[in-house]
Amino acid sequence: MRIYLRIIMVVAALLLGTLFFFPMWKIYLEAPQYPEGLELHIWINKLGGSSESVLQNFNILNHYIGMEPIHPDSFAELKYMQYIVIFFMVTGVTVGLLGKRKLVLYWVILLAVAGASGIADFYLWLYKFGTNLSPEAPIKVPGMTYIPPLLGHKTLLNFNALSLPGWGSIGIFLAIVFGTLVYLLSRAKINSTTSE
């Protein structure tokens, strides 16, 4: 594999490091009680937001509709996800240094599967929080569920929710794109060499 392709592969692996500096996902919430809006940031190892009281304010709103309180300790994924990211970074750099085309393909596939699994897991959590409502909630609407959007905008009663990927998720996407590019370019190079 050409040296520039190896460099691109190493860059692809290092792009996953954005997850340590930026959130994976952001959920914006507007409500009459909080006209300035609330931002919940989901990182690979913690939950945060635009202010220290964001989680508390989310839980106050959730209480009205009977949602479970959101506690970082409830998410086991936050305890081990950072190690999965480190694994992919180390193996990606190793694959880049080795320059083996098939290893690049395996790495990209595994990363894509891990990313898809993460999105599915996120949706399951949203579904759980949105449907497992307390019968003693101050606000009860028969048959109403409050599943926040996985991606995009949704109106839930008088709440406006917007869910978007953060820069960390964009780093994962670019890592997959760059890795795929390395595999395709190295394959094209092999095909052109054999045709000669």
Stockholm file with secondary structure:
# STOCKHOLM 1.0

chainA/1-196         MRIYLRIIMVVAALLLGTLFFFPMWKIYLEAPQYPEGLELHIWINKLGGSSESVLQNFNILNHYIGMEPIHPDSFAELKYMQYIVIFFMVTGVTVGLLGKRKLVLYWVILLAVAGASGIADFYLWLYKFGTNLSPEAPIKVPGMTYIPPLLGHKTLLNFNALSLPGWGSIGIFLAIVFGTLVYLLSRAKINSTTSE
#=GR chainA/1-196 SS CCHHHHHHHHHHHHHGGGGGTSCSEEEEEEETTEEEEEEEEECSSCEEESSTTHHHHHHHHHHHHTCCCCCGGGCTHHHHHHHHHHHHHHHHHHHHHHTCHHHHHHHHHHHHHHHHHHHHHHHHHHHHHHHCCCTTCSSCCTTCCCCCCSSEEEEETTEEEEEEECHHHHHHHHHHHHHHHHHHHHHHHHHHHHHC
#=GC SS_cons         CCHHHHHHHHHHHHHGGGGGTSCSEEEEEEETTEEEEEEEEECSSCEEESSTTHHHHHHHHHHHHTCCCCCGGGCTHHHHHHHHHHHHHHHHHHHHHHTCHHHHHHHHHHHHHHHHHHHHHHHHHHHHHHHCCCTTCSSCCTTCCCCCCSSEEEEETTEEEEEEECHHHHHHHHHHHHHHHHHHHHHHHHHHHHHC
//
